[in-house]
Amino acid sequence: MYILWILIGVIGRLVIHIPDVTPLTSLCLLAPTVFSKRNACFIILTILILSDVSLHFLFHYPAYGYWTLFNYSGWLFVMLLGFLFAKKSTLTRAFMFTLNASLIFWVWSDFGTWCTSSFYPHTLQGLIDCYIAALPFLRNAIVGSLLWTGMLVFMIRTRYTLTADTINRVSTSPF
């Protein structure tokens, strides 16, 4: 299951996709429901590092910069939300947490774009312009994350119901 999650995360960021429609928000949010805290952190950091290095070598994206602090801390914060979510995981809460996680990551990462780049003046108007320019990405991130959460919840439920010890697993299934 570890390798499957890492593959979904890395490939989901590498394949050509609609901007900001990747499985990363959903993976960060749901990892704590499936894995231990240590393993969830390891999986998410592995996804981030492998996909960033791959994007650099395959597509010549800059691998790391000041914005990395905002992106990585944003994803780790989403994973912290996942730890809260894991305490009482229901399908409704999965979608509510996904919506909130998408919004929080968007606000934080675009604040990072404004802080670390010269695309926008470092004024209040520049920050507002940055957020306005990023609205289409927010829409994509929300829709994509909700779809990915639905698929991952289905995958998690299927895994728990198809294992050999079905009776024990279904009662402890996170959903």
DASUL-V899757 format. One record per run of one state. SS is the DSSP state (a for helix, b for strand, c for the rest). FROM is the first residue (numbers start at 1). LEN is the number of residues. If there is no record, write none. Layout:
ss = {SS SS}
from = {FROM FROM}
len = {LEN LEN}
//
This chain:
ss = {c a c a c a c a c a c a c a c a c}
from = {1 2 15 24 35 37 60 66 87 91 117 124 134 135 163 166 173}
len = {1 13 9 11 2 23 6 21 4 26 7 10 1 28 3 7 3}
//
